[in-house]
């Protein structure tokens, strides 16, 4: 592992470990951590490009990516809980980032071949926008999760030279690296690890002799007067006063208020769904992506 790769790995592990501890304790991770991680990634990338004498074509991509990245943390967003807000300053910033990216893309497509290095760096602004879009679409649940993946995109823009155990076939490696940037491998590996959660809940409920399906895959039963801090209640009282089971309770719900309504209805216990600290599988996924590779390759033909 070369020094820059080792630096990226060490910084990423340290930041994600800190995030995981914070997530376990409070289910929150503060923005300054991602700002520092993304800034460190940009700094390492500039050092690497200057050392290697990189094509000048890559620098507008990096500038556009930086604008998109810092725009996440500063200024009022276009989309919030109230919907879309046409903020001229924000739109102007986004258009400037788009112009910085579109210019070198046009040059690369018309006058010179697109090298692997250029393709990897060109994917950075694309991934920043993609993770933001996935968050807006609620396919990435937490804002911190999206910001973590964006910061990791800046930290490790190209695949590290670590010879992972699950490497794609040489015939498709270049294509895989292009359509599956490294941060997306981290995301996929973390998602695969999350598949163990329903199985763990099933085993836990089976050991207690409480196998109500499908609730046993998604939560566990708990007394309302001993309600854990980081859970969503899966049983609720609807507008008609009837008790209903909600397999995927709304993330903006008030568990304490739900518990009070259930107590008023005569319930003493209810099914609850744990709030999984997603920074834990994301941290493990980062390490796996370095040394094991894309876990999907374990089940797909290579």
C-alpha positions in Angstrom: 0.0 0.0 0.0 1.5 3.3 -1.1 1.7 6.3 1.3 -1.3 8.1 -0.1 -3.4 5.0 -0.1 -2.4 4.4 3.5 -3.2 8.0 4.4 -6.7 7.7 2.8 -7.3 4.4 4.6 -6.2 5.7 8.0 -8.1 9.0 7.8 -11.2 7.2 6.6 -11.1 4.5 9.3 -10.5 7.2 12.0 -13.3 9.4 10.8 -15.8 6.6 10.4 -14.9 5.0 13.8 -15.6 8.4 15.4 -18.9 8.7 13.5 -19.8 5.1 14.5 -19.3 5.9 18.2 -21.4 9.1 17.9 -24.1 7.2 16.0 -24.3 4.4 18.6 -24.5 6.9 21.4 -26.8 9.6 20.0 -27.9 8.4 16.5 -26.4 11.7 15.2 -23.1 12.7 13.5 -22.3 16.4 13.3 -21.4 18.0 10.0 -17.9 19.2 10.8 -16.6 15.6 10.7 -17.7 15.3 7.0 -16.3 18.7 6.2 -12.9 17.7 7.6 -13.0 14.3 5.8 -14.0 15.7 2.4 -11.4 18.6 2.7 -8.7 16.1 3.6 -9.7 14.0 0.6 -9.5 17.0 -1.8 -6.1 17.9 -0.3 -4.7 14.4 -0.8 -6.0 14.3 -4.3 -4.4 17.6 -5.2 -1.1 16.4 -3.8 -1.4 13.2 -5.8 -2.2 15.0 -9.0 0.6 17.5 -8.6 3.1 14.7 -7.8 2.1 12.7 -10.9 1.9 15.7 -13.2 -1.7 15.0 -14.1 -3.6 16.3 -17.1 -4.8 19.8 -16.5 -8.2 18.6 -17.7 -8.9 17.1 -14.2 -8.8 20.3 -12.2 -12.1 21.8 -13.4 -13.8 18.5 -12.3 -12.2 18.9 -8.9 -13.3 22.6 -8.6 -16.9 21.7 -9.6 -16.9 18.8 -7.1 -15.6 21.1 -4.3 -18.4 23.6 -5.1 -21.0 20.9 -4.9 -19.5 19.5 -1.7 -19.3 22.7 0.3 -22.6 23.8 -1.0 -24.2 21.0 1.0 -23.1 22.5 4.3 -23.3 26.2 3.6 -26.3 28.2 2.5 -30.0 27.4 2.3 -30.9 24.3 0.2 -33.2 24.2 -2.7 -35.1 21.3 -1.2 -36.2 21.0 2.4 -39.2 19.7 4.4 -41.5 22.3 2.8 -40.5 21.3 -0.8 -38.6 23.2 -3.5 -37.4 26.8 -3.1 -36.0 28.6 -6.1 -33.1 30.4 -4.5 -31.2 32.3 -7.2 -27.8 32.3 -5.3 -28.0 28.5 -4.8 -29.0 27.9 -8.4 -26.1 30.1 -9.6 -23.6 28.1 -7.6 -24.9 24.9 -9.0 -24.8 26.2 -12.5 -21.2 27.3 -12.0 -20.3 23.8 -10.8 -22.1 22.3 -13.8 -20.2 24.6 -16.2 -16.9 23.6 -14.6 -17.7 19.9 -15.2 -19.3 20.2 -18.6 -16.3 22.1 -20.1 -13.7 19.4 -19.7 -16.2 16.7 -20.5 -16.7 18.3 -23.9 -13.0 18.6 -24.5 -12.3 15.1 -23.4 -15.0 13.7 -25.6 -13.9 15.6 -28.7 -10.1 15.9 -28.8 -8.5 13.3 -26.6 -9.1 9.9 -25.1 -10.7 9.6 -21.7 -8.1 8.0 -19.5 -8.9 5.9 -16.4 -7.7 8.7 -14.1 -9.9 11.3 -15.8 -12.9 9.0 -15.7 -12.4 8.4 -12.0 -12.2 12.1 -11.2 -15.0 12.9 -13.5 -17.2 10.5 -11.5 -16.8 12.6 -8.4 -19.3 15.3 -9.1 -21.7 12.7 -10.5 -21.6 10.7 -7.2 -22.0 13.8 -5.1 -25.2 14.6 -7.0 -26.3 11.0 -7.0 -26.0 10.6 -3.2 -27.9 13.8 -2.7 -30.7 12.6 -5.1 -30.9 9.2 -3.2 -31.2 11.1 0.0 -34.0 13.4 -1.4 -35.8 10.2 -2.6 -35.4 8.7 0.8 -33.4 5.7 -0.6 -30.7 6.9 1.8 -32.5 7.5 5.1 -30.1 9.7 7.0 -28.5 12.9 6.0 -25.3 11.9 7.8 -25.2 8.7 5.7 -25.4 10.7 2.4 -22.8 13.2 3.6 -20.5 10.3 4.7 -20.7 8.7 1.2 -20.0 12.1 -0.4 -17.0 12.7 1.8 -15.7 9.2 1.0 -16.1 10.0 -2.7 -13.7 12.8 -2.2 -11.4 10.8 0.0 -11.0 7.8 -2.3 -12.0 8.9 -5.8 -10.4 5.9 -7.5 -9.9 2.3 -6.5 -6.9 1.8 -4.2 -4.1 -0.5 -5.2 -4.8 -3.1 -2.4 -5.6 -6.2 -4.5 -8.9 -7.1 -2.9 -10.0 -10.7 -2.6 -13.1 -10.2 -4.7 -11.7 -8.5 -7.8 -13.7 -8.3 -11.1 -12.7 -10.2 -14.2 -10.0 -8.3 -16.1 -12.3 -8.2 -19.1 -14.9 -6.1 -17.2 -12.6 -4.4 -14.6 -12.4 -1.1 -16.4 -16.2 -1.0 -16.9 -16.9 -2.0 -13.3 -14.5 0.7 -12.0 -16.3 3.3 -14.1 -19.9 2.4 -13.3 -19.2 1.3 -9.7 -17.0 4.0 -8.1 -15.3 3.1 -4.9 -17.7 4.9 -2.6 -20.5 3.0 -4.2 -18.7 -0.3 -3.3 -18.6 1.0 0.3 -22.3 1.7 0.2 -23.1 -1.8 -1.3 -20.9 -3.6 1.2 -22.6 -1.8 4.1 -26.0 -2.6 2.7 -25.1 -6.3 2.4 -24.0 -6.2 6.1 -27.4 -4.8 7.0 -29.1 -7.9 5.6 -27.9 -9.6 8.8 -30.1 -7.4 11.0 -33.4 -9.1 10.2 -31.8 -12.5 10.7 -30.4 -11.4 14.1 -33.8 -10.1 15.1 -35.4 -13.4 14.0 -33.0 -15.4 16.1 -33.5 -13.1 19.1 -37.3 -13.4 18.9 -37.1 -17.2 18.3 -35.0 -17.5 21.5 -37.8 -15.7 23.4 -40.5 -17.8 21.7 -42.0 -14.7 20.1 -42.3 -15.5 16.4 -45.0 -13.2 15.0 -44.4 -12.8 11.3 -43.3 -10.6 9.7 -42.8 -8.4 12.8 -40.2 -10.8 14.1 -37.8 -9.9 11.2 -38.2 -6.2 11.8 -38.3 -5.6 15.6 -39.0 -7.1 19.0 -41.6 -6.8 21.7 -40.9 -4.5 24.6 -42.8 -3.2 27.7 -44.0 0.4 27.2 -42.7 1.4 30.6 -39.2 0.1 29.7 -39.1 1.6 26.3 -35.5 1.9 24.9 -34.3 5.3 23.8 -33.4 4.5 20.1 -36.5 2.7 18.8 -39.6 3.4 16.7 -42.9 1.9 17.9 -44.4 -0.5 15.4 -47.9 -0.5 17.0 -50.0 2.6 16.8 -53.5 3.8 17.5 -55.1 5.1 14.3 -57.7 7.9 13.9 -60.5 5.4 14.6 -59.0 4.4 17.9 -58.0 1.0 16.5 -54.6 -0.6 17.2 -52.6 -1.3 14.1 -49.2 -2.8 13.3 -47.0 -0.6 11.2 -44.1 -2.6 9.8 -42.2 0.5 8.7 -43.0 3.3 11.1 -42.4 6.9 9.9 -38.9 8.1 10.8 -40.3 11.5 11.9 -42.7 9.9 14.4 -42.8 10.6 18.2 -42.2 7.3 20.0 -43.0 8.7 23.4 -46.4 10.1 22.2 -47.1 6.8 20.5 -46.4 5.0 23.7 -48.7 7.2 25.7 -51.6 6.6 23.2 -51.0 2.8 23.5 -51.0 3.0 27.3 -54.3 4.9 27.2 -55.7 2.1 25.0 -54.8 -0.5 27.6 -51.5 -1.8 26.1 -48.6 -2.7 28.3 -46.1 -3.8 25.6 -45.6 -3.3 21.9 -43.4 -4.3 19.0 -40.6 -1.8 18.5 -38.1 -1.4 15.7 -34.5 -0.5 16.7 -32.9 2.5 15.1 -29.8 0.9 13.5 -26.6 3.1 13.8 -25.8 2.9 10.1 -22.3 4.3 10.6 -21.3 1.0 12.1 -21.9 -1.1 8.9 -20.6 1.8 6.8 -17.4 1.8 8.7 -17.0 -2.0 8.3 -18.0 -1.6 4.6 -15.2 0.9 4.1 -12.6 -1.6 5.4 -14.2 -4.5 3.4 -14.1 -2.4 0.2 -10.4 -1.9 0.6 -9.4 -5.5 1.2 -12.3 -7.7 0.2 -13.9 -5.7 -2.6 -17.5 -5.6 -3.8 -19.4 -8.2 -1.9 -21.8 -8.5 -4.8 -19.1 -10.2 -6.7 -19.3 -13.1 -4.3 -22.7 -14.1 -5.8 -22.3 -12.7 -9.4 -20.3 -14.4 -12.1 -16.9 -12.9 -12.7 
